[in-house]
Amino acid sequence: MGRNLASSLARRYQSDPMRRFDRLPSPLRAWLREAALPWSPASALRIWNRACRKGGPERALARLTEVEAATLARDRVSFAFDASQKRKTG
């Protein structure tokens, strides 16, 4: 299988995910280690930076917890909806 080596487009390099994790602020790394969901370093850092500008590291950790709780609640609702649809059709 050949690759298009003659492309004029810039190549996108995937950086090492562990290196990206290691570069995160230590409170964020600690939060991610205990998180219920698998977070990408990029999305966690985006939320962290936005919340830190508004209220510091404590606010950022609280915001990450809020976002995770909302995602889990949304996931529970969709799971319950899928289960009820299967009961009606099956």
C-alpha positions as CSV (number, residue, x, y, z in Angstrom):
1,M,0.0,0.0,0.0
2,G,1.6,3.2,-1.1
3,R,1.5,6.5,0.6
4,N,1.1,9.9,-1.0
5,L,4.5,11.2,-0.4
6,A,4.2,14.0,-2.9
7,S,1.5,15.8,-1.1
8,S,2.1,19.5,-0.5
9,L,-0.1,19.4,2.7
10,A,1.6,19.7,6.0
11,R,1.8,16.4,7.8
12,R,0.1,16.0,11.1
13,Y,2.2,14.3,13.7
14,Q,0.5,12.6,16.6
15,S,2.3,13.4,19.7
16,D,2.9,10.9,22.5
17,P,-0.3,10.8,24.6
18,M,1.7,10.0,27.8
19,R,4.0,13.1,27.1
20,R,0.9,15.3,26.7
21,F,-0.5,13.9,30.0
22,D,2.8,14.5,31.7
23,R,2.8,18.2,30.7
24,L,-0.6,18.8,32.3
25,P,-0.7,20.8,35.6
26,S,-0.3,18.4,38.5
27,P,-3.7,19.0,40.1
28,L,-5.3,18.3,36.7
29,R,-3.3,15.1,36.4
30,A,-4.4,14.0,39.9
31,W,-8.0,14.7,39.0
32,L,-7.8,12.7,35.7
33,R,-6.3,9.7,37.6
34,E,-9.5,9.6,39.7
35,A,-12.0,10.5,36.9
36,A,-14.9,8.2,36.1
37,L,-14.6,8.8,32.4
38,P,-11.6,8.5,30.1
39,W,-10.6,12.1,29.2
40,S,-8.2,13.2,26.5
41,P,-5.5,15.5,27.8
42,A,-6.5,18.1,25.2
43,S,-10.2,18.3,26.3
44,A,-9.3,18.3,30.0
45,L,-6.8,21.0,29.5
46,R,-9.2,23.1,27.5
47,I,-11.8,23.0,30.3
48,W,-9.0,23.6,32.9
49,N,-7.6,26.7,31.2
50,R,-11.1,28.2,30.6
51,A,-12.1,27.6,34.3
52,C,-8.8,28.8,35.7
53,R,-9.1,32.1,33.9
54,K,-12.5,32.6,35.7
55,G,-11.6,31.4,39.2
56,G,-8.3,29.5,39.6
57,P,-7.4,25.9,40.1
58,E,-10.1,25.1,42.6
59,R,-12.8,26.4,40.2
60,A,-11.2,24.4,37.4
61,L,-11.4,21.2,39.4
62,A,-15.0,21.9,40.3
63,R,-15.9,22.6,36.7
64,L,-14.3,19.4,35.5
65,T,-16.4,17.5,38.1
66,E,-19.5,19.3,36.9
67,V,-18.8,18.5,33.2
68,E,-18.1,14.8,34.1
69,A,-21.3,14.5,36.1
70,A,-23.4,16.0,33.3
71,T,-21.8,13.6,30.8
72,L,-22.5,10.6,33.1
73,A,-26.2,11.8,33.6
74,R,-26.7,12.2,29.9
75,D,-25.2,8.7,29.3
76,R,-27.6,7.2,31.9
77,V,-30.5,8.8,30.1
78,S,-29.5,7.5,26.7
79,F,-28.8,4.0,28.1
80,A,-32.3,4.0,29.7
81,F,-33.8,5.1,26.5
82,D,-32.0,2.4,24.5
83,A,-33.2,-0.3,27.0
84,S,-36.8,0.9,26.9
85,Q,-36.7,0.8,23.0
86,K,-35.4,-2.8,23.1
87,R,-38.2,-3.9,25.4
88,K,-40.8,-2.5,23.1
89,T,-39.4,-4.1,20.0
90,G,-38.1,-7.3,21.4
